[in-house]
Amino acid sequence: MTISKAEAVKLLKDYKGYLQTDGYPVYEQFEERQDIIMVGCLTHARRKFEPAYSLT
C-alpha cells in the first residue's frame, strides 16, 4: 500500500510530536512543520554502517 501526499496530510493534519518514517518522499513535507519532529528509521541508517564496519 502506498500513500499519497494528500492522504498523508489528511491523516496527520492534527498530529503533533515525533514522526518516524523510512524516508518515503511523501513525508518530506512535514519537515516544514514546527509541531512535528522528524526522526529517521534506524534500520535504514544501520545498513550504511554495516558495510563500513566490515572494512575495519
N, C-alpha and C positions, 0 to 999 in steps of 0.2 A: 504494500500500500504506500503510495506517495501522497504527500500533502502539498497543496498549492500555497502560494504566498497569501492569498485571500483567506484560505481556510486557517492558516496559522494565525493571522491577525484576529480572526473571529474567535478562535479557540483561546487565545492569550490576551484578549483585549483588556480584561480586568486583572490580569496576573501581575503580581509584584513579588520580586525575590530573585532567587538564583534559577537560571535556566541552563541546564546541561544538555548539550547537543553533540552530535557526531560530526559537525562541520558541514552538514547539508546546507547549501546556499540559501534556502528559504529562510533560515533563521538569522541570517546576517542583518536583516532589517531591524532586529531587536537590539543590536549593539548601540543604536542611537538613543534608546530609551533610558532615562535616568533611574527608573524604578525597577529595571531588570539588570541583573549582573550575570553576564555570560560566563560560563565555565565550560571547559573542554572535556571531552571524553578521555580518560586516562589510557584506555586501551589503544586509542589512535596515537597518543604520544609515545606510549611504550614501544610500539612497533618500530619507531625510529631509533630508539636506544639499543635494542637488542642486536642489530647488525653492527653498530658502533662498538658495543661491548665485546663482540666476538673478535674484533681486530686487536684487542689488547693481549 
